Amino acid sequence: MSSLGDRLNIASKGQQPDVMPAPQVLINCGTAGDCNGGDSGAAYAWIHEVGGIPDVSCQAYEAQNLPCTLENTCRNCLPEFKKLRKGRTCYAVDKYPKIFVEEHGNVTGDAAIMAEIYARGPLVCYIDAGPLEDYTGGVNMYEGAKGTNHAIALLGWGETTDGLKYYIGRNSWGSYWGEQGWFRIVRGGAFDAGTCFWAVPSSDFSSDYGVGREDGKVGGKEGGEGKTRVSRMEQ
């Protein structure tokens, strides 16, 4: 979900406040997985189909599977001394801004992945978390990887002075991990990014910054070759 927020911020040229979609709502009400794992492509499809998702100020991440209710979609709470009926302090909010997915798809292969990042921003890829567990910095050579079990965001690429090519990624393990929450991983070696997932967001938050929903697209550049588009008209 962080990639959607990133793309909104990129499109606004950093002029809008940070907006982050609420992953807890996806866990509570979505059909793309739960706290035990999920599918990024299916998550984008679900947001597209249901007509948007609130941001984290509506529903904080709780790292647990909760029932889909109005209160577990957007919630506000009163101070402890201001009790609602039956001693409750929290209640459902029925009107709130949303983040939308206007179109979504995937790209495969380094050339298409880099073209999509350059055109519109970060995307989600899958990785084996094992080789990253003890990572503290530098270019991770992805040794000992077996399959995929973890989603990360790819945001850029580079090359060391001695010619080693790498991707720049962001993990979800906190800023104390890796290179302040970021990492570099070999590109064109043991790590094959495979198929990565992208989405074009808009939001009710963004109309004053040029990325409101009426604009339809973020950015104004076309993505890389080889991607699969899923637009509202095509679904």
N, C-alpha and C positions, 0 to 999 in steps of 0.2 A: 504493500500500500504506500510505502514511502516514495516510490517512484512516481506515483500520481501527484503527490504533493510537490516533489521536485520539478515535475514538468509544468505545473501551474506557476511555480515561482520563477522558473526560467522564462516562460512566456511573458510574464509580467515584468521581466527585466529587474527582478528584485524589488519592485515597488509595492507589492502587496504584502501584508503580514503573512507569516508562514501558516500554511493550511495543511493539515495532515488527516487523511481519511481514517475513520475509526475501525481498526481491524477487529475489535471486540464485537461490533455489529455484524460483521461478516461471519464470525464464529457463532454468534447467537442465532442469526436468522438466515444466513446464506446456505448455499448448497454445494460449496466448493471445498469443504473440509472443516476441521475443528482444531483444537489445541494439539492434537496428535499428528497433524499434517494436513496439507491441502494442495490445491492445483491453482497456480496463478492465472492461467488462461481461463479456467472456469470461474475464478473470482471476478475477473474483468467482465466476463459474459454476464454474470449474475447482477453486478452493479448496473450494467447497460440495460438489462431486461427489466429490473424493478424500478428504474427511474431515479437512481442516485443513492448515496450513502452519506450520513452525517460525518462531521469531523470529530476528533478526539475530545474536544471540549464538551461534546454532547454525551459521549460514552467512553470513559477511560478504559484502557486495557487492563483486564483483570487476570489474564492467563488461566482462565477456566471456562469450561463449557456451560453456558447458561441458557435458560429457555428464551424463546423469542417472544417478548412482550413489548408493549409500548414503553414501559419504563426501562427495559433493556435495549431500547433503540436510541432514545434520547432522554436523559435524566437530569434533573436538578435537585439539589438538596438544601434544606434549611439548617441553620445552626441547631445543635442538640436541644437547646432550651426552647426552641419553637417547634413544638410537636404538631403533626397533622393528626387526622383521625386515627384512632387505634394505636397511637404512640409512634406513628411513622414520621420520618423526617424527609424522605425523598418522594418524588412524584414524577410522572411522565410529562414531557414537553411535547406538544403536538404540532408546533410550528417552528421550524428550524431550517437554516440554509443547508444545501446539499452539494456534494461533489458528484459529477456525472461522468460517465464514460461514453463519449460520442462514437468512437470506433475502437476496435481492438484487433490484434492479430499476433503473428509471430514471425521471426526471422531465423534462418539457419546458416551457419558458417561465418567465419571471421569477417569477410568483406561486407556482408549484409548487416551483421551486428554493428560494426563500426560505422557504417553509413547511417543506420537508424539512430545511434547515439549522437552522431554529429548533427543530424537533421532535427531531432526533437527531444533528445535527452535520455536519461537512464532507462534501462529495461531490466527485467527479472530473468535470471538464469538459475540453473540447478547445478549442485556441486556435491561432492562427498565431503562432509564436514571434518572427517578424520584428519586429513593432512593440515587442516587449519587450527586444530585444537591447541597446539603449542607454538603457534606463530607469534613472533614478536617484532618482525620487520624484515625489510628486504623483499626480494622476489621469491615467492613460494614456488618450488618446483613441482608441487602436487605429486609427491612420491607416495606410493602405497594406496592410491585411491582405488575404491571398489564401488562402482555404481554411483548413484546420486541419492541424497537424503536431506538436502538442505537448500533453501532458496536464498540467493544473494542478489545484490544489484550491481550491474556493471555500468560504470559511468565514464570511462575513458580508457586510454591506452598510451603506451610510451615505449621507450627503448633505452637501455643503459648505455653508458659510454663504451662498453665493450661489445655492444651489439645484441644483447639479450632482450627480446621483445616480451612485453607483458601487458596485461589488462590491469586497470585500476578498479577495484571493487569496494563495496561497503557491506559490512556485516551487521548483524543485529545483536551483537554480544556486548555492547557498551563501549564507551570511548577509552576505557582502561585496556582494552584488548587491541593487539596488533599495532598499527600506526594510527593511534587515536581513533580506533573503530574502523579504520580503512585497511586495505591490504593490496598488495600487488601479486599477481599470479602469472606464471609463464604463459605466453601466447604462442601457439604453434608448436608446443612441445607436448608434455603429458596431459595438459589440460585442454580438452576439447569442449568449448562452451555449448556445442550442440544447438538445440532450439531454444531461443529466448523469447520472452513475451513482452509486448508493448501495449499501451493504451493511450488514447488521446482524451485528456480530461477537459472539463469545463466546470464552472461552479457558480452558485449564487453569491459566493463571496467576492467574485472577481470582476463584476461588471464595470467597476471604476478603474480597472487596470488593464483593459483590453483583452481579457481572457474570460469574459462572461459567457454564459451558455449560448447566447444568441450568435456568438462568433463561430460556433460549431467546432472549429479546430484550434489547436494550440500551435503557435509558432508561425505557420505559414510556409514551412518548407516540407517537401515530400520526403518520406523516409527512403531507406535503401532498397535496392533491388532484392527480389527474392522473398519479400514479406507477403503475408496473407492478410488482406484487409477483410474486416467484417464490419460493414457500416449498417446504419439503421435500415436503409433501403434494401440491403442485401440479405438481411436476416429473415 
